[in-house]
Amino acid sequence: MSFESEEKGDVVVFALEGKFMGGSEGVELRNALQTYIDKGFKKVVIDFANLKWANSSGIGVIVSMFLTMKRIEGDLRTVRLTEKVDFYFRISKLNQDSPYSRRGGGKFPKSLTNKVVQD
């Protein structure tokens, strides 16, 4: 898996690509998140549009990122989940109305999340 990160105003967008198996790539992603937190960012969007697959370890990294953001009273959103990734979110109930959801709640509105990804 590879990822790119981009600052869009006060939001950081991580765009994931390939197959996410956790491991060293998960460490890199969490380290990148910590770098942005250290810069003062508290709003994060993870874009899954180009992620083909994730195993339970990869999903565990996303859960860890969510918990990190929750601990600092930040907000993490996921957008454009692929069918295979969405499967894991559904069986673990991460797709319901929660900060993992693509549907609402949290510190910044869905309209902003969509705008950030589209810009």
C-alpha positions as CSV (number, residue, x, y, z in Angstrom):
1,M,0.0,0.0,0.0
2,S,1.1,3.5,-0.6
3,F,-0.5,6.8,0.5
4,E,-0.3,10.5,-0.2
5,S,-1.2,13.2,2.3
6,E,-2.3,16.7,1.5
7,E,-3.3,19.7,3.7
8,K,-6.5,21.3,2.6
9,G,-7.2,24.2,4.9
10,D,-7.4,22.8,8.4
11,V,-8.0,19.3,7.1
12,V,-5.5,16.6,6.3
13,V,-6.5,14.1,3.5
14,F,-4.8,10.7,3.3
15,A,-5.4,9.0,0.0
16,L,-4.7,5.3,0.2
17,E,-3.8,3.1,-2.8
18,G,-3.2,-0.6,-3.4
19,K,-3.6,-3.3,-0.8
20,F,-3.4,-2.5,2.9
21,M,-2.0,-5.3,5.1
22,G,-0.9,-3.3,8.1
23,G,2.7,-4.0,9.1
24,S,5.3,-1.4,8.2
25,E,2.9,0.5,5.9
26,G,0.6,0.9,8.9
27,V,3.4,2.2,11.0
28,E,4.2,4.8,8.3
29,L,0.6,5.9,8.1
30,R,0.3,6.3,11.9
31,N,3.6,8.2,11.9
32,A,2.4,10.5,9.2
33,L,-0.8,11.1,11.2
34,Q,1.3,11.9,14.3
35,T,3.3,14.4,12.3
36,Y,0.1,16.3,11.3
37,I,-1.2,16.2,14.9
38,D,2.1,17.7,16.1
39,K,1.5,20.5,13.6
40,G,-1.9,21.1,15.2
41,F,-4.3,19.4,12.8
42,K,-7.4,17.8,14.3
43,K,-9.4,17.0,11.2
44,V,-8.5,14.0,9.1
45,V,-10.2,12.4,6.0
46,I,-9.1,9.0,4.7
47,D,-9.9,8.5,1.1
48,F,-10.3,4.9,0.1
49,A,-11.1,5.4,-3.6
50,N,-7.9,3.7,-4.8
51,L,-7.5,1.1,-2.1
52,K,-8.2,-2.3,-3.6
53,W,-8.2,-4.3,-0.4
54,A,-7.5,-4.3,3.3
55,N,-7.1,-7.1,5.7
56,S,-8.0,-7.0,9.4
57,S,-4.6,-5.6,10.3
58,G,-5.1,-2.7,7.9
59,I,-8.5,-2.0,9.3
60,G,-6.9,-2.2,12.8
61,V,-4.6,0.6,11.8
62,I,-7.6,2.8,10.8
63,V,-9.2,2.0,14.2
64,S,-6.0,3.0,15.9
65,M,-5.9,6.3,13.9
66,F,-9.5,6.9,15.0
67,L,-8.7,6.3,18.6
68,T,-5.7,8.6,18.4
69,M,-7.9,11.4,16.9
70,K,-10.6,10.8,19.6
71,R,-7.9,11.1,22.3
72,I,-7.0,14.5,21.1
73,E,-10.6,15.5,20.6
74,G,-10.1,15.5,16.8
75,D,-12.2,14.0,14.0
76,L,-11.4,11.3,11.5
77,R,-13.7,10.5,8.5
78,T,-13.6,7.9,5.9
79,V,-14.8,8.5,2.3
80,R,-15.2,6.6,-0.9
81,L,-14.9,3.1,0.6
82,T,-14.5,0.4,-2.0
83,E,-16.8,-2.6,-1.8
84,K,-14.2,-4.9,-0.2
85,V,-13.1,-2.4,2.4
86,D,-16.7,-1.5,3.1
87,F,-17.3,-5.2,3.9
88,Y,-14.9,-5.0,6.8
89,F,-16.5,-1.8,8.0
90,R,-20.0,-3.4,7.9
91,I,-19.1,-6.6,9.7
92,S,-17.3,-4.6,12.4
93,K,-20.2,-2.1,12.5
94,L,-17.9,0.7,11.6
95,N,-20.2,1.9,8.9
96,Q,-23.0,3.0,11.3
97,D,-23.5,6.6,12.4
98,S,-20.2,7.2,14.0
99,P,-17.0,9.1,13.2
100,Y,-16.1,6.3,10.8
101,S,-19.3,6.9,8.9
102,R,-19.5,8.6,5.5
103,R,-22.8,10.0,6.6
104,G,-22.6,12.6,9.4
105,G,-22.0,13.8,12.9
106,G,-18.6,14.9,14.2
107,K,-16.8,18.2,14.1
108,F,-17.1,19.0,10.4
109,P,-20.0,18.4,8.1
110,K,-20.2,15.8,5.3
111,S,-20.4,18.6,2.8
112,L,-17.0,19.7,3.8
113,T,-15.6,16.2,3.7
114,N,-16.9,15.8,0.2
115,K,-15.6,19.2,-0.9
116,V,-12.1,18.4,0.6
117,V,-11.9,15.2,-1.4
118,Q,-13.2,16.7,-4.7
119,D,-10.9,19.8,-4.6
